Amino acid sequence: MSIKASDEELREVYNHIPSSYDRANRYISFNQDIKWRADLVKTILNYCKKT
């Protein structure tokens, strides 16, 4: 027996993942992920300025 989901059903399921992931990441890292992301952006911008 196979179960087939429509494109819309799959889209609906996968649209909820990013917000759940971000919330879990923020909780697990004690909000340090915010600083990590900012540091990554600064590092990338510094690298771009050097080239």
N, CA, C and O atoms as CSV, one atom per row, in Angstrom:
chain,resi,resn,atom,element,x,y,z
A,1,MET,N,N,0.848,-1.179,0.000
A,1,MET,CA,C,0.000,0.000,0.000
A,1,MET,C,C,0.890,1.238,0.000
A,1,MET,O,O,1.797,1.355,0.824
A,2,SER,N,N,0.641,2.128,-0.890
A,2,SER,CA,C,1.439,3.353,-0.942
A,2,SER,C,C,0.554,4.560,-0.659
A,2,SER,O,O,-0.619,4.606,-1.029
A,3,ILE,N,N,1.155,5.518,0.002
A,3,ILE,CA,C,0.435,6.753,0.331
A,3,ILE,C,C,1.069,7.882,-0.466
A,3,ILE,O,O,2.288,8.052,-0.453
A,4,LYS,N,N,0.249,8.641,-1.150
A,4,LYS,CA,C,0.763,9.754,-1.945
A,4,LYS,C,C,0.216,11.056,-1.395
A,4,LYS,O,O,-0.976,11.186,-1.116
A,5,ALA,N,N,1.109,12.009,-1.248
A,5,ALA,CA,C,0.705,13.332,-0.770
A,5,ALA,C,C,0.733,14.300,-1.941
A,5,ALA,O,O,1.573,14.187,-2.835
A,6,SER,N,N,-0.166,15.226,-1.929
A,6,SER,CA,C,-0.189,16.229,-2.994
A,6,SER,C,C,0.944,17.227,-2.771
A,6,SER,O,O,1.497,17.327,-1.676
A,7,ASP,N,N,1.272,17.953,-3.815
A,7,ASP,CA,C,2.312,18.980,-3.710
A,7,ASP,C,C,1.973,19.994,-2.626
A,7,ASP,O,O,2.848,20.435,-1.881
A,8,GLU,N,N,0.720,20.352,-2.545
A,8,GLU,CA,C,0.283,21.349,-1.553
A,8,GLU,C,C,0.461,20.819,-0.134
A,8,GLU,O,O,0.888,21.555,0.756
A,9,GLU,N,N,0.140,19.556,0.078
A,9,GLU,CA,C,0.311,18.959,1.414
A,9,GLU,C,C,1.782,18.927,1.817
A,9,GLU,O,O,2.125,19.232,2.959
A,10,LEU,N,N,2.637,18.562,0.889
A,10,LEU,CA,C,4.075,18.541,1.171
A,10,LEU,C,C,4.605,19.942,1.444
A,10,LEU,O,O,5.404,20.143,2.358
A,11,ARG,N,N,4.164,20.895,0.658
A,11,ARG,CA,C,4.581,22.281,0.846
A,11,ARG,C,C,4.186,22.771,2.240
A,11,ARG,O,O,4.963,23.446,2.915
A,12,GLU,N,N,2.982,22.426,2.656
A,12,GLU,CA,C,2.487,22.848,3.965
A,12,GLU,C,C,3.337,22.254,5.094
A,12,GLU,O,O,3.663,22.941,6.062
A,13,VAL,N,N,3.688,20.984,4.961
A,13,VAL,CA,C,4.515,20.326,5.983
A,13,VAL,C,C,5.888,20.980,6.053
A,13,VAL,O,O,6.361,21.318,7.139
A,14,TYR,N,N,6.528,21.159,4.905
A,14,TYR,CA,C,7.889,21.680,4.886
A,14,TYR,C,C,7.970,23.178,5.166
A,14,TYR,O,O,9.046,23.665,5.513
A,15,ASN,N,N,6.894,23.913,5.031
A,15,ASN,CA,C,6.903,25.342,5.357
A,15,ASN,C,C,7.008,25.590,6.854
A,15,ASN,O,O,7.417,26.674,7.271
A,16,HIS,N,N,6.648,24.610,7.666
A,16,HIS,CA,C,6.698,24.775,9.121
A,16,HIS,C,C,8.066,24.437,9.707
A,16,HIS,O,O,8.338,24.791,10.854
A,17,ILE,N,N,8.921,23.774,8.964
A,17,ILE,CA,C,10.212,23.331,9.497
A,17,ILE,C,C,11.129,24.493,9.875
A,17,ILE,O,O,11.674,24.470,10.979
A,18,PRO,N,N,11.336,25.506,9.032
A,18,PRO,CA,C,12.293,26.563,9.401
A,18,PRO,C,C,11.979,27.260,10.721
A,18,PRO,O,O,12.887,27.489,11.520
A,19,SER,N,N,10.740,27.595,10.965
A,19,SER,CA,C,10.415,28.296,12.207
A,19,SER,C,C,10.622,27.389,13.412
A,19,SER,O,O,11.096,27.843,14.454
A,20,SER,N,N,10.274,26.121,13.284
A,20,SER,CA,C,10.494,25.176,14.385
A,20,SER,C,C,11.978,24.982,14.636
A,20,SER,O,O,12.422,24.937,15.784
A,21,TYR,N,N,12.743,24.866,13.558
A,21,TYR,CA,C,14.189,24.673,13.680
A,21,TYR,C,C,14.828,25.878,14.358
A,21,TYR,O,O,15.630,25.716,15.277
A,22,ASP,N,N,14.483,27.079,13.917
A,22,ASP,CA,C,15.058,28.288,14.510
A,22,ASP,C,C,14.708,28.401,15.987
A,22,ASP,O,O,15.554,28.770,16.802
A,23,ARG,N,N,13.481,28.090,16.330
A,23,ARG,CA,C,13.048,28.149,17.729
A,23,ARG,C,C,13.833,27.144,18.575
A,23,ARG,O,O,14.298,27.478,19.665
A,24,ALA,N,N,13.979,25.930,18.079
A,24,ALA,CA,C,14.719,24.896,18.808
A,24,ALA,C,C,16.190,25.272,18.926
A,24,ALA,O,O,16.795,25.096,19.984
A,25,ASN,N,N,16.763,25.786,17.853
A,25,ASN,CA,C,18.165,26.191,17.857
A,25,ASN,C,C,18.402,27.301,18.877
A,25,ASN,O,O,19.391,27.276,19.610
A,26,ARG,N,N,17.513,28.251,18.921
A,26,ARG,CA,C,17.626,29.361,19.869
A,26,ARG,C,C,17.551,28.850,21.311
A,26,ARG,O,O,18.301,29.298,22.178
A,27,TYR,N,N,16.650,27.923,21.549
A,27,TYR,CA,C,16.466,27.358,22.890
A,27,TYR,C,C,17.688,26.534,23.306
A,27,TYR,O,O,18.199,26.690,24.415
A,28,ILE,N,N,18.149,25.663,22.417
A,28,ILE,CA,C,19.267,24.764,22.719
A,28,ILE,C,C,20.566,25.533,22.918
A,28,ILE,O,O,21.383,25.158,23.759
A,29,SER,N,N,20.766,26.601,22.157
A,29,SER,CA,C,22.021,27.359,22.239
A,29,SER,C,C,21.950,28.508,23.237
A,29,SER,O,O,22.881,29.309,23.325
A,30,PHE,N,N,20.856,28.597,23.989
A,30,PHE,CA,C,20.666,29.692,24.957
A,30,PHE,C,C,20.811,31.058,24.283
A,30,PHE,O,O,21.452,31.959,24.821
A,31,ASN,N,N,20.216,31.198,23.116
A,31,ASN,CA,C,20.202,32.433,22.314
A,31,ASN,C,C,21.566,32.825,21.748
A,31,ASN,O,O,21.709,33.921,21.207
A,32,GLN,N,N,22.557,31.965,21.859
A,32,GLN,CA,C,23.875,32.289,21.314
A,32,GLN,C,C,23.886,32.243,19.792
A,32,GLN,O,O,24.773,32.825,19.168
A,33,ASP,N,N,22.924,31.567,19.188
A,33,ASP,CA,C,22.883,31.475,17.731
A,33,ASP,C,C,22.761,32.845,17.081
A,33,ASP,O,O,23.212,33.041,15.952
A,34,ILE,N,N,22.153,33.791,17.787
A,34,ILE,CA,C,22.021,35.150,17.252
A,34,ILE,C,C,23.405,35.763,17.068
A,34,ILE,O,O,23.703,36.345,16.025
A,35,LYS,N,N,24.247,35.629,18.091
A,35,LYS,CA,C,25.615,36.158,18.015
A,35,LYS,C,C,26.423,35.399,16.961
A,35,LYS,O,O,27.187,36.007,16.212
A,36,TRP,N,N,26.259,34.074,16.899
A,36,TRP,CA,C,26.991,33.282,15.916
A,36,TRP,C,C,26.667,33.734,14.497
A,36,TRP,O,O,27.559,33.828,13.653
A,37,ARG,N,N,25.412,34.009,14.239
A,37,ARG,CA,C,25.018,34.462,12.894
A,37,ARG,C,C,25.607,35.837,12.587
A,37,ARG,O,O,26.084,36.084,11.479
A,38,ALA,N,N,25.570,36.729,13.576
A,38,ALA,CA,C,26.133,38.071,13.387
A,38,ALA,C,C,27.635,37.984,13.154
A,38,ALA,O,O,28.173,38.684,12.297
A,39,ASP,N,N,28.315,37.126,13.913
A,39,ASP,CA,C,29.758,36.946,13.735
A,39,ASP,C,C,30.080,36.391,12.351
A,39,ASP,O,O,31.066,36.793,11.733
A,40,LEU,N,N,29.263,35.485,11.873
A,40,LEU,CA,C,29.475,34.925,10.541
A,40,LEU,C,C,29.348,36.005,9.473
A,40,LEU,O,O,30.160,36.066,8.550
A,41,VAL,N,N,28.343,36.850,9.592
A,41,VAL,CA,C,28.152,37.938,8.627
A,41,VAL,C,C,29.348,38.882,8.662
A,41,VAL,O,O,29.840,39.291,7.610
A,42,LYS,N,N,29.824,39.233,9.860
A,42,LYS,CA,C,30.994,40.114,9.977
A,42,LYS,C,C,32.218,39.484,9.329
A,42,LYS,O,O,32.973,40.165,8.636
A,43,THR,N,N,32.418,38.190,9.550
A,43,THR,CA,C,33.558,37.484,8.968
A,43,THR,C,C,33.488,37.501,7.449
A,43,THR,O,O,34.492,37.748,6.781
A,44,ILE,N,N,32.321,37.243,6.909
A,44,ILE,CA,C,32.152,37.239,5.453
A,44,ILE,C,C,32.396,38.633,4.886
A,44,ILE,O,O,33.065,38.773,3.862
A,45,LEU,N,N,31.861,39.666,5.538
A,45,LEU,CA,C,32.059,41.033,5.053
A,45,LEU,C,C,33.523,41.439,5.127
A,45,LEU,O,O,34.026,42.102,4.220
A,46,ASN,N,N,34.216,41.051,6.198
A,46,ASN,CA,C,35.645,41.349,6.308
A,46,ASN,C,C,36.428,40.657,5.208
A,46,ASN,O,O,37.350,41.243,4.642
A,47,TYR,N,N,36.078,39.438,4.904
A,47,TYR,CA,C,36.739,38.705,3.832
A,47,TYR,C,C,36.505,39.400,2.493
A,47,TYR,O,O,37.426,39.526,1.687
A,48,CYS,N,N,35.279,39.850,2.259
A,48,CYS,CA,C,34.949,40.520,0.994
A,48,CYS,C,C,35.704,41.841,0.855
A,48,CYS,O,O,36.083,42.218,-0.253
A,49,LYS,N,N,35.924,42.542,1.953
A,49,LYS,CA,C,36.653,43.814,1.895
A,49,LYS,C,C,38.112,43.596,1.516
A,49,LYS,O,O,38.730,44.470,0.909
A,50,LYS,N,N,38.671,42.432,1.869
A,50,LYS,CA,C,40.078,42.146,1.598
A,50,LYS,C,C,40.327,41.748,0.156
A,50,LYS,O,O,41.457,41.842,-0.322
A,51,THR,N,N,39.296,41.306,-0.543
A,51,THR,CA,C,39.508,40.837,-1.918
A,51,THR,C,C,39.309,41.952,-2.912
A,51,THR,O,O,39.447,41.739,-4.116
